[in-house]
Structures are given as C-alpha cells and as structure tokens.
Amino acid sequence: MNPDFFTTARPISRLIEEFNKLPGVGLKTAQRLTYHLLQATPEKSRDLAEAIIALKQNLHLCSVCLNITDSDPCGICSDATRDRTKVCVVEEPIDIIPLERTRKFRGLYHVLHGVISPSDGIKPEDLRIRDLLVRLGSAAVTEVILATNPNVEGEATSMYIQRLISPLGIRVTRLARGLPFGGDLEYADDVTLSRALEGRQEMY
C-alpha cells in the first residue's frame, strides 16, 4: 500500500485505494476523484453510490445475444427493425458500443465474453461459442461477422469459430484490415470502424 494512504483519514484513504484499483486510474487521479466527492453535496455522492449499486443489482445477460442489459431480451434483440439475417460476433459487451456508434450495422450481435488464450488458461469451452452455434441452428442467419480484436488472441478465436460455422453453410466474414493490429475495437474511431464494416472480407 502506498504510504500516502496513511496520511489521511481512513474513509478517504479507503476510497482512494478503491479508485486506484480501476483500470487507467493512477494514484493522483484517484486522489482528485476522492476529494471531489468529499466536497460534493450529499445528494451527488448518494446518486453516484446508488448508480453503482444499481449497476450490480439490476443488470444481467440478454438470453439471446449475451450482452449486458436491464431487460430481456435487450433493446437491440427486441428491435423489430434490425436485420436478423446478420450476426456480429464480438469479444466483450463494450465492443458493441463503437460498432453501434457507426450506424453502419443494423444486424444483431453475439458476445463471446472473452477470447481463446492458452497462456491465460482460457479455452474455447470457456467462451459463449456453444451458445452461438445453438443460435445459428435455430435462426435464419445468412452471415456471421467476426469482429474480434485484431490481435493474436482475436485472430485465433475468429479462425476457430470460422471452422465451426463453415459446415453450416453460413457466410463468415471478418472486419477489413483498416483496424491496426493489436488495437481494440473500443478505441477505434468511427470512420475506421465504418470502413472496416463496409469492407469486411469473407473467410475461407
């Protein structure tokens, strides 16, 4: 534990510790956030606390696409205007946000909740691949777009899924190479993602 934590009251140091555990939040930022909340009105602090509690209590996975939602099915799966012949496969729920932001894809999604990574002990059966295959067997899907991140794990996961889907006679495509290798979808700009969607290539 950083020695700076011991120079403040325990409730303050505890909140700094918790903020500091969040991805991308360093010690200085954690301290600023904590002292900002300390100076905020009780109502604002309560609103934040209630929002965090609701995040954990009121959310679950959509029974169709496995996205995080507060309704079942989620808003995308229940939208009658979506193209149900196309399913875009992503690694994590957060990957849907940038794809939706482009407004170039009007199909449905399927969330794997991870990628194959032997070094981390993550095997194919640890992902929601079986759910995808069951879904494809009972739906009128004509194209599966593999939108895993352009890195070693993402490519390996896409190739594995492609081999499973090909015998089903469903077209399998991959986002175009406009995305930089090693990057994540959540950090890609709208123009790059739009071009990657429009220029997606068939996998063989």
URHUUR-V920658 format. One record per residue. N is the residue number from 1. RES is the residue in one small letter. SS is DSSP state (~ for helix, > for strand, _ for the rest). BURIAL is b if it has 16 or more other C-alpha atoms within 10 Angstrom, else e. Layout:
# URHUUR-V920658
n->N res->RES ss->SS burial->BURIAL
n->N res->RES ss->SS burial->BURIAL
This chain:
# URHUUR-V920658
n->1 res->m ss->_ burial->e
n->2 res->n ss->_ burial->e
n->3 res->p ss->~ burial->e
n->4 res->d ss->~ burial->e
n->5 res->f ss->~ burial->b
n->6 res->f ss->~ burial->e
n->7 res->t ss->~ burial->e
n->8 res->t ss->_ burial->e
n->9 res->a ss->_ burial->e
n->10 res->r ss->~ burial->e
n->11 res->p ss->~ burial->e
n->12 res->i ss->~ burial->b
n->13 res->s ss->~ burial->b
n->14 res->r ss->~ burial->e
n->15 res->l ss->~ burial->b
n->16 res->i ss->~ burial->b
n->17 res->e ss->~ burial->b
n->18 res->e ss->~ burial->e
n->19 res->f ss->~ burial->b
n->20 res->n ss->~ burial->b
n->21 res->k ss->_ burial->e
n->22 res->l ss->_ burial->e
n->23 res->p ss->_ burial->e
n->24 res->g ss->_ burial->e
n->25 res->v ss->_ burial->e
n->26 res->g ss->_ burial->e
n->27 res->l ss->~ burial->b
n->28 res->k ss->~ burial->e
n->29 res->t ss->~ burial->e
n->30 res->a ss->~ burial->b
n->31 res->q ss->~ burial->b
n->32 res->r ss->~ burial->e
n->33 res->l ss->~ burial->b
n->34 res->t ss->~ burial->b
n->35 res->y ss->~ burial->e
n->36 res->h ss->~ burial->e
n->37 res->l ss->~ burial->b
n->38 res->l ss->~ burial->e
n->39 res->q ss->~ burial->e
n->40 res->a ss->_ burial->e
n->41 res->t ss->_ burial->e
n->42 res->p ss->~ burial->e
n->43 res->e ss->~ burial->e
n->44 res->k ss->~ burial->e
n->45 res->s ss->~ burial->e
n->46 res->r ss->~ burial->e
n->47 res->d ss->~ burial->e
n->48 res->l ss->~ burial->e
n->49 res->a ss->~ burial->e
n->50 res->e ss->~ burial->e
n->51 res->a ss->~ burial->e
n->52 res->i ss->~ burial->e
n->53 res->i ss->~ burial->e
n->54 res->a ss->~ burial->e
n->55 res->l ss->~ burial->e
n->56 res->k ss->~ burial->e
n->57 res->q ss->~ burial->e
n->58 res->n ss->_ burial->e
n->59 res->l ss->_ burial->e
n->60 res->h ss->> burial->b
n->61 res->l ss->> burial->b
n->62 res->c ss->_ burial->b
n->63 res->s ss->_ burial->e
n->64 res->v ss->_ burial->b
n->65 res->c ss->_ burial->b
n->66 res->l ss->_ burial->b
n->67 res->n ss->_ burial->b
n->68 res->i ss->> burial->b
n->69 res->t ss->> burial->b
n->70 res->d ss->_ burial->b
n->71 res->s ss->_ burial->e
n->72 res->d ss->_ burial->b
n->73 res->p ss->_ burial->b
n->74 res->c ss->_ burial->b
n->75 res->g ss->_ burial->e
n->76 res->i ss->_ burial->b
n->77 res->c ss->_ burial->b
n->78 res->s ss->_ burial->e
n->79 res->d ss->_ burial->e
n->80 res->a ss->_ burial->e
n->81 res->t ss->_ burial->e
n->82 res->r ss->_ burial->e
n->83 res->d ss->_ burial->e
n->84 res->r ss->_ burial->b
n->85 res->t ss->_ burial->e
n->86 res->k ss->> burial->b
n->87 res->v ss->> burial->b
n->88 res->c ss->> burial->b
n->89 res->v ss->> burial->b
n->90 res->v ss->> burial->b
n->91 res->e ss->_ burial->b
n->92 res->e ss->_ burial->b
n->93 res->p ss->_ burial->b
n->94 res->i ss->~ burial->e
n->95 res->d ss->~ burial->b
n->96 res->i ss->~ burial->b
n->97 res->i ss->~ burial->e
n->98 res->p ss->~ burial->b
n->99 res->l ss->~ burial->b
n->100 res->e ss->~ burial->e
n->101 res->r ss->~ burial->e
n->102 res->t ss->~ burial->b
n->103 res->r ss->_ burial->e
n->104 res->k ss->_ burial->e
n->105 res->f ss->_ burial->b
n->106 res->r ss->_ burial->b
n->107 res->g ss->_ burial->b
n->108 res->l ss->> burial->b
n->109 res->y ss->> burial->b
n->110 res->h ss->> burial->b
n->111 res->v ss->> burial->b
n->112 res->l ss->_ burial->b
n->113 res->h ss->_ burial->e
n->114 res->g ss->_ burial->b
n->115 res->v ss->_ burial->b
n->116 res->i ss->_ burial->b
n->117 res->s ss->> burial->e
n->118 res->p ss->~ burial->e
n->119 res->s ss->~ burial->e
n->120 res->d ss->~ burial->e
n->121 res->g ss->_ burial->e
n->122 res->i ss->> burial->e
n->123 res->k ss->_ burial->e
n->124 res->p ss->~ burial->b
n->125 res->e ss->~ burial->e
n->126 res->d ss->~ burial->e
n->127 res->l ss->_ burial->b
n->128 res->r ss->_ burial->b
n->129 res->i ss->~ burial->b
n->130 res->r ss->~ burial->e
n->131 res->d ss->~ burial->b
n->132 res->l ss->~ burial->b
n->133 res->l ss->~ burial->e
n->134 res->v ss->~ burial->e
n->135 res->r ss->~ burial->e
n->136 res->l ss->~ burial->b
n->137 res->g ss->~ burial->e
n->138 res->s ss->_ burial->e
n->139 res->a ss->_ burial->e
n->140 res->a ss->_ burial->e
n->141 res->v ss->_ burial->b
n->142 res->t ss->_ burial->e
n->143 res->e ss->> burial->b
n->144 res->v ss->> burial->b
n->145 res->i ss->> burial->b
n->146 res->l ss->> burial->b
n->147 res->a ss->_ burial->b
n->148 res->t ss->_ burial->b
n->149 res->n ss->_ burial->b
n->150 res->p ss->_ burial->b
n->151 res->n ss->_ burial->e
n->152 res->v ss->~ burial->e
n->153 res->e ss->~ burial->b
n->154 res->g ss->~ burial->b
n->155 res->e ss->~ burial->b
n->156 res->a ss->~ burial->b
n->157 res->t ss->~ burial->b
n->158 res->s ss->~ burial->b
n->159 res->m ss->~ burial->e
n->160 res->y ss->~ burial->e
n->161 res->i ss->~ burial->b
n->162 res->q ss->~ burial->b
n->163 res->r ss->~ burial->e
n->164 res->l ss->~ burial->e
n->165 res->i ss->~ burial->b
n->166 res->s ss->~ burial->e
n->167 res->p ss->_ burial->e
n->168 res->l ss->_ burial->e
n->169 res->g ss->_ burial->e
n->170 res->i ss->_ burial->b
n->171 res->r ss->> burial->b
n->172 res->v ss->> burial->b
n->173 res->t ss->> burial->b
n->174 res->r ss->> burial->b
n->175 res->l ss->_ burial->b
n->176 res->a ss->_ burial->b
n->177 res->r ss->_ burial->b
n->178 res->g ss->_ burial->b
n->179 res->l ss->_ burial->b
n->180 res->p ss->_ burial->e
n->181 res->f ss->_ burial->e
n->182 res->g ss->_ burial->e
n->183 res->g ss->_ burial->e
n->184 res->d ss->_ burial->b
n->185 res->l ss->~ burial->b
n->186 res->e ss->~ burial->e
n->187 res->y ss->~ burial->e
n->188 res->a ss->_ burial->b
n->189 res->d ss->_ burial->e
n->190 res->d ss->~ burial->b
n->191 res->v ss->~ burial->e
n->192 res->t ss->~ burial->b
n->193 res->l ss->~ burial->b
n->194 res->s ss->~ burial->b
n->195 res->r ss->~ burial->b
n->196 res->a ss->~ burial->b
n->197 res->l ss->~ burial->b
n->198 res->e ss->~ burial->e
n->199 res->g ss->_ burial->e
n->200 res->r ss->_ burial->b
n->201 res->q ss->> burial->b
n->202 res->e ss->> burial->e
n->203 res->m ss->_ burial->e
n->204 res->y ss->_ burial->e
